[in-house]
């Protein structure tokens, strides 16, 4: 028997999938999509199964449309790991923990995907100098990643908490 809560969860999952796919298909600033925020949100508020599946469904469907690339394992891995790492937030989702998760997800995406570009992209020599050149060339793209992740994380978490009438726990002052 379907309950109102399970219907809400289903609609939330479908809505997040649609948002994630559409956001990757429409024009947007480089790397500024809600996929990382969705992975963080799913890992915090949805089942562990959805924490893993939700971002992977989004990138699988949108990559089929956008085009497959040789850095898929690194891109998908960053989203997958963020969803799993967010399990640590779920017991007490404070604003500080969510912010740390968003920053950590952005950094994880930057490190993993650019390592993938260096390893599988063929654009840089496979030397220490080549990996540094790859990371330096990627710095301008990190701005879009960081701004997008922080903005979409704030919208998802604050919006969800406003709709469900919950609040992010406040950490006591040190």
SULURFEN-V508930 format. One record per backbone hydrogen bond with DSSP energy under -0.5 kcal/mol. NH is the residue of the N-H (numbers start at 1). CO is the residue of the C=O. E is the energy in kcal/mol with one decimal. If there is no record, write none. Layout:
nh: <NH:NH>
co: <CO:CO>
e: <E:E>
This chain:
nh: <7:8:9:10:11:12:13:14:15:16:17:18:19:20:21:22:23:24:24:25:25:26:32:33:38:39:40:41:42:43:44:45:46:46:51:52:53:54:56:57:58:59:60:61:62:63:64:65:66:67:72:74:75:76:77:78:79:80:81:82:83:84:85:86:87:88:89:90:91:92:94:95:98:99:100:101:102:103:104:105:106:107:108:109:110:111:112:113:114:115:116:117:118:119:120:121:121:123:127:131:132:133:134:135:136:137:138:139:139:141:142:142:143:144:145:146:147:148:149:150:151:152:153:154:155:156:157:158:159:160:161:162:163:164:165:166:169>
co: <3:4:5:6:7:8:9:10:11:12:13:14:15:16:17:18:19:20:21:21:22:22:29:31:34:35:36:37:38:39:40:41:41:42:47:48:49:50:52:53:54:55:56:57:58:59:60:61:62:63:69:71:71:72:73:74:75:76:77:78:79:80:81:82:84:85:86:86:87:89:92:169:94:95:96:97:98:99:100:101:102:103:104:105:106:107:108:109:110:111:112:113:114:115:116:116:117:117:125:127:128:129:130:131:132:133:134:135:136:138:138:139:139:140:141:142:143:144:145:146:147:148:149:150:151:152:153:154:155:156:157:158:159:160:161:161:93>
e: <-2.3:-2.4:-2.5:-2.4:-2.5:-2.5:-2.6:-2.7:-2.6:-2.5:-2.4:-2.5:-2.8:-2.7:-2.5:-2.7:-2.4:-1.1:-0.7:-1.1:-0.7:-2.2:-2.3:-1.2:-2.7:-2.3:-2.4:-2.8:-3.1:-2.2:-1.3:-3.1:-0.5:-1.7:-2.0:-1.3:-2.8:-2.3:-1.0:-3.0:-2.1:-2.4:-2.4:-2.5:-2.3:-2.4:-1.6:-1.2:-3.5:-2.3:-1.4:-0.7:-2.3:-3.0:-1.7:-1.8:-1.7:-2.7:-2.8:-1.8:-2.1:-2.0:-3.1:-1.8:-1.6:-1.5:-1.8:-1.2:-0.5:-1.2:-1.9:-1.0:-2.5:-2.6:-2.6:-2.5:-2.4:-2.7:-2.8:-2.7:-2.2:-2.4:-2.9:-2.5:-2.4:-2.8:-2.8:-2.4:-1.7:-1.6:-2.2:-2.0:-2.0:-2.8:-3.2:-0.6:-1.5:-0.6:-2.2:-2.3:-2.2:-2.4:-2.2:-2.4:-2.7:-2.4:-1.2:-0.7:-0.9:-1.0:-1.2:-0.8:-0.9:-0.6:-1.7:-3.2:-2.8:-2.4:-2.8:-2.5:-2.7:-2.8:-2.1:-2.3:-2.5:-2.7:-2.7:-2.4:-2.1:-2.5:-2.3:-2.3:-2.4:-2.6:-0.5:-1.7:-0.8>
